[in-house]
Amino acid sequence: MRKIYPLNQNWLFNHQFDPAFNALECSEKDFERVILPHTNHLFPISGFDDRDFQFVSSYRRHIQIPETLRDYEIFVDFEGAMAVARIFLNGRFVCEHSGGYTPFAARLTPHVNWGGDNVLAVELDSSERPDTPPFGGQIDYLTFGGLYREVNLRVVNPLFLENVFIKPRQVLKQDPHLEVLGFLQNSQQVKGEATLEFEVTDGERSVLKHKSRFSLDGNSQQTVQMTIEGAGQLTPWDLDHPHLYQASVTLHSEGVEVDRYPVRFGFRECLFTPEGFTLNGKRIQLRGLNRHQTYPWVGGAMPARVQRMDADILRKEFKVNIVRTSHYPQSPHFLDRCDELGLLVFEEIPGWQHIGDRSWQDISCENIREMIRRDWNHPSIILWGTRINESRDNDEFYARTNSAAKELDDTRQTGGVRYLFDSHLIEDVFTFNDFDPVKLQTPVHPLHLVTEFCGHMYSTKHVDNTERLTEHVRRHAHIQSLAAATRGIAGAIGWCAFDYNTHKDFGSGDHVCHHGVADMFRIPKFAAMVYKAQCPPGEEVVLEPGFHWCLGDKAAAGGVGEAWINSNCDSLKLYLGEDYVGEISPSKDLFPGLPHPPFKVGKELEGIWGERWKPLRIEGCLQGQPVISRTLSERGVDAVLKIQADSFSLNGDGSDATRVWFMVTDEFGNHRNFALGSIQFEIEGPGEIIGDNPFALTGGCGAVWVRSKIGSGPIHLKATHGWLGTHVVTIDVNNEFHESL
Ligand code: GAL
């Protein structure tokens, strides 16, 4: 029977590479012991040399494979090895894989030393090799290097299920059903009678069952198709109720169970139509953000909890309904969480503007197959991106990528992100990066989605003045409003969610693109609140002033000048201290497409000097009743250091991690964006800090991540700010875990 053994601990890593490191025996004294996910280099937050991750390194892992497994197939599954990996077992070459964003399986079986020690060696080239996507030109992001996602050892029978695809069919019609494809590998090419049993469970309850008999045809690969009726009783997956089912496919050969393959899926229909995007027949205005998967210091090398947290931030904190995985397939953990939260996903192949030669294109086509075969059961994914982001037309290549997607998955439409409006449409949906801050292109194709806007046209930092942060808010609100109000546009996905590290040719000269509605620590700027405020007040009442309450650059007029408040209230009442100064309404005239347009403040807060310079209180009302209130201090004092962990409990496996973010606030909890000082950390217990220590504040906020060690017990993270005191955050580490092989 199928067994999965995590292989993340006990790796040996060397920054250097020597062919001798691929051998069964070599001196390991210069190797350091590491745990995956692993980055081949630790970076500062910004201002580093982007060549520092570009080298060939070596990883080795000793694996004890018991004699009892001799009759089985042994694979090692790599979730992500950046960028080109050559795998060896016991000195013998196993396989090579190109592309750091898609998984691959290394079949070890023929080379295993049964009952003894085995050495798995990975020669990992993390340089920007021009023969491999996304490289060859210049890209506006960094790939970083290392075995930065998880690795598992998989033990299966020689006859096993390599993959399963559950396709929802006729979801809204008379005969809703599932079409299930079981992809069999039959390495000994046996013939005979077999069955596939399919079962869907909802929690403990079995809700659908089906059994198919078939003959093993003796080929090494065979696909078995099943039609499962009765899907009408399944609860559909949608954004408010992202109902997920657990299914299993069990393979019997000659009456003996040989494999059982678990899959999670959702029952739903997604379709771009000329009227917009529909989920289960209901039109949904797509409002979202692009996400890069990288973090400060470690690039992409963050574990499941941290990857999942990004989906939580996007869906629960920023309330967007779609994310584009720009510009590559992202962590399966992130996608799992999108499924659980009802966050739609547009996933695309690796690349940026550059198309390489024929063999580069072959790798790209392979990457698309790997992406789709990995992710086809995620109900959150509604569109495959089959074009290199913003590349020029290449009809032959894109006919290949597009048909690769269609052949594998006939349930989803395709898109291909472009910036040339007159480019040929080979895919279904015209997915277009529209950076004009004033207007959007009028669609010429029936299915049109804006996949980027704003970004480099208007980068922002927490330390920017109110005018700039205000304009950032306006631009996001304006384009989202236009997209919603323009017939034929399914929605808009802003550039971007989080600031990210990049090459010297992009960004602000510090190797950072400050294009996010949140910074690299995922701490929101005001523009993120445009998105948040679009949720119905029944879900959460939002009241987010888009300015700091200070005289600032508009001192001549007093107050903040013209600024925005993002809220889903009907009206806002403004008070200076106890003095009522006015009531404002959402700016429906400026942002007619938004359900909850920002509120403009201006003249109400003009000329506020001397005696009138008091705390600003904003009261949000729904149907005339006050439901929420915020007070902003006028004192200009950095009063409080707020510090908070996203999770207070970690697994003791040496890789689990949580963000611990901090922010200097006024006495009412409002971000003090010019606050300085540094935070000194001390850590006790089974954990370590990923991040700067001491941490020098800029923008009055920041974060570190705390990673567990293999062990258990409490971690005490003590944070001391020069004049805002000491705080202790306690995080429990449970489930001490040692890998068994
Ligand atoms: C786009 C590109 C993105 C990013 C963005 C910056 O042209 O697709 O990857 O570079 O510009 O605004």
Boltz pocket constraint, residues with backbone or C-beta under 6 A from the ligand:
constraints:
  - pocket:
      binder: B
      contacts: [[A, 140], [A, 326], [A, 327], [A, 389], [A, 390], [A, 433], [A, 452], [A, 454], [A, 455], [A, 456], [A, 457], [A, 495], [A, 515]]
      max_distance: 6.0
